[in-house]
């Protein structure tokens, strides 16, 4: 007698093959479409859709099709299903995420430099990249103060209010800066009159010096100094920052930290193949 399987599991390997478009007669196009639908399921769950009706609505597919896709992903460990709670991202994604982070050349090259900077400054050091218009944090070395900066690898934050974000866009024109300034998160206070002008003035200054500050724009009492990291072509591919609370980040120390952060950014850039003497970006000064 055939046993009933719990929701979220596969009835058989055949069902899994059918759900993933792995039938011998399936065309390449059908297989690609099924793969894309499976990725859509993962992204929908990552964005907060956890039950079958919500998934089907977001994907625009029938519940039967959605259930087949989700069940196949549960079987492979990419999703987890819990009765009365629904779907969540599974352990296989966590495993792949750690592998991706481990194998990412930038992280490998940068981490030892971040550690040395954190040991030298005693403050939290972070590494970020620009991803889909926001800052994506890919590494963090905690400081040695008696407090912890509330950030984690994998966090995403608006460009305009973070030191990392500003450093990442220093080479971009003012028109692009404007798009980042206007992309303000829902939890942040709307800009006051004149804030845009002040922000642009600061960005022009940062671009000339090659270093950017967060002056409590992202969080009260939190300040940071950040600098861009360049690849062999001279393109900004990441940024490094030192963050601490305002008492440890008075203007004089921020100027001193600017040199330290710039040196670290330059060392990482050199490891990525950038020759600072051969190519000095427009608007920047030789250091």
N, C-alpha and C positions, 0 to 999 in steps of 0.2 A: 504494500500500500504506500502510495506516495505521501511523504511528509509535507506538511505546510511549513513554509519558511517565513520568518518574520519580515515585516515591511522593511525595505532597504537592502535586502539580500538578493542573490540571484537564484533562480530555480535550477539553473544548470549552466554548464559552460556554453551550451548552444545559445541560451538566452543572452549571455554576455556577448557572444560574437554577434548576435543579431542587433543588440543595442549599440554596439560600437561600430557597426557597419563593416564587420570583418567577414561577411559571407563571401564565398569564392566568386559568386556571380556579381557581387557589388562592383560598380565602376569606381574609378579613381575619384571622380567628382562626388559620388555618393559618400564615399569614405571620408573625403575631406569635409563635406557638409556635416557629417555625423561628429567628426572630431571637433569642428568649430562649435557645434551645439553642446558637446561635452564641456568645452572650455567656457561657454556661456553659462552653463550650470554652475561651474566653480566660481565664476565672477559674481553671479547673482547671489550665491550663498555668502560669499565674502562681503557683499554689500548689505547683507541683513535679511535676505529672503530665506527662511528656514523650513517652511512647510510646503507641501506639494502644491496647494492652490496658489500660493504666492509665487512659487517658482514657475508654474505654468503660465501665470499671468504675465510675469516679467519677460519670459522667453517667447511668449506668443505661440506656445505649443500645447497640444492636448495633454491631459493628465496622464494618459497611458504612455505617450511618448516620453514625457518628462520623467515618469517613474522608471521607465526602462533605462534612460540615460543615468539617472541618479543611482539606481540600483547597481549598474555596472561600475560606477565610480566608487560605490561603497565596497563592492567586491574586491576592487584593486587597492583599497586603502586610501584613495584620494578624498573620500568623504566618510563621515561617521553618521550613523542614524541611531537616535535614541527615542524610544516611544514617548509620546506626549511632549517631547521637546523638539523633535525634528532633526533636520540635517545640520551638520557643521563640518568645517574643513577637517580632513583626516590626517593621520600620522605620516602618510607618505609625502604629503606636501611639506610638512615640517622637516622631514628628512631631506627632501630635495632643496628646500630653502637653505638649510645649513650647508649643504654641499655647494650650492650656488655661491653663497657668501664666502665659503672657504676657498673656492676655486677662482673667484673673481680676481683678476690680476691687480686691480687697483687696491683692493683690500690687502692683498698679500704684500704689495710693495709699500703701502702706507703704514701698516699697523705698528711696526717697530718705531717709526718716526713719531707716531702719535703717543706711544708709551714714553718715549724720551721727553717729549714736550710736557706730558702730564707729570712726570717725575720732577721736571725742572720747575714747573709753575705751581705744582700742588693742586691745580684746578682741573676741572673736567674738560676733556678734549674730545671733539666730535668730527666725524667725516661725513660729508653729504654730497649728493649729486642732484641735478635738476631732472625731474621725471614727471612728464605730463603737466608741466607748468607749476609744480610745487617742489619743495625741498624734501628729498627722501634720505633719511639718515641710515647709513650703511655700516658705521662703526662708532664705537664710543669707548673711551677709557676714563673711568671714574676718577675724580680728584681725591685728595687726602684730607679735605676739610671735614668739619663735623656736620656736614649737611650733604644732601644728595640732589643734584640737578635732576629734575623730573623729566627725563627724556629717555627714549629707548631706541635701539636699532629697529628699523621698520616704521618709525614715526614719519608722518608727513605734515609739513607746515607751510603756510603761505610764504612766498618769497619776500614780500615787502617788509615784514616785521622781524626777520631773523638775520643775524649776521651772516650765516652761511648762505642764505638766499641772496642777499645783496652781493656777496662776493662772487656768486655763481653767474651773475648777470652784468658784471662790471663792463664787459666789452660790448654789450648790446646798446643800441641807440635809445634815445629818450622816448621814442614812440613805443618801443617794447617795454621800457621801464613803466610807462603809463599803464599798460595792460596788467602788469603785475601789481601795481599799486591799487588798481580798481578791483582786483580779485580778492576782496577782503572776506575772511571767514565770517560765518554767522554769529560766532561767539565773541567777536572783537568789536570794540567801540567804533562807531562810524567816525570818519575823519572830521576834525574841527575845521572851521574856515582857515585857510592858509596852510593847513597841514600838507597839502600836496606840494605847494611851493617850497616849503621847508624840506620836505623829503627829497625833492629833485635837487635842491642845493646841496644836501648831504651826499646824494649819489654822485654828483659831479666831483665833489671833493674826494670821495672814496675812490672813484675811477682814476683820478690823478695820482693818488697815493698808492693804489693797489691793495688797499686794506679797507675793510668795512666793519662797522660797529652795530651792535644791537644795544640801544640805549633805553632798555625797559619797554620797548614797543611790544614785545611778545608776552611779557609777564612782569609785574611790578617787582622791582629790586633785582631783576636778572639782567646782567649785561654780558656782552661777549665781544671778542675781537676775532675777525675771520679774514682769511686770504684765499685767493683762488689757486687751484692746482691746474697745470697745463700739460698737455701731452706733447709728443714730438713735433706736431704741427703748430704748436702755440695756442691751440684752442683750449678754453677753460672746460675741463671735464669733471671737476670736483672742487670742493672747498674744505678747508680745515678751520676749526675755531677753538678758542679757549673761552670757557664760560664760568662765571662765578657770581656771587651776590655783590651788590653795590659797594658795601664796605671794603671789599677786596678789589674793587674795580674803579678806583678814583681816576680822574683824567690823567694824572702823571703815570700811574701804573699801566693804564691802557696804552699809552704811547710806548712804554717799555715793552709791553707784551706784543705790540705791533711788530717790533723787530724780531722777536722770537717766533711769532706765527709766520711771518714772511720767510724766515730762514727755513722753517719746517716745510712750508708750502714749496719753496724753491728746491729743497732736497728731494721731496717726493716727485716734483716735476722733472728734475734731472734724472731720477730713476726711471721715469716714463719716457725719457728720450729728449726732453726739452732742453735747448741750449739758450740760456738767458742772454748771453752776450751776442749770439748770432741773430736773435729775433726779439726785439723789445716791442711789446704791443703798443698800438697807438693810444695816446692819452696817459700811458704809464711812464714812470721815470726809471732810469737804471738804478739798481740798488747794489 
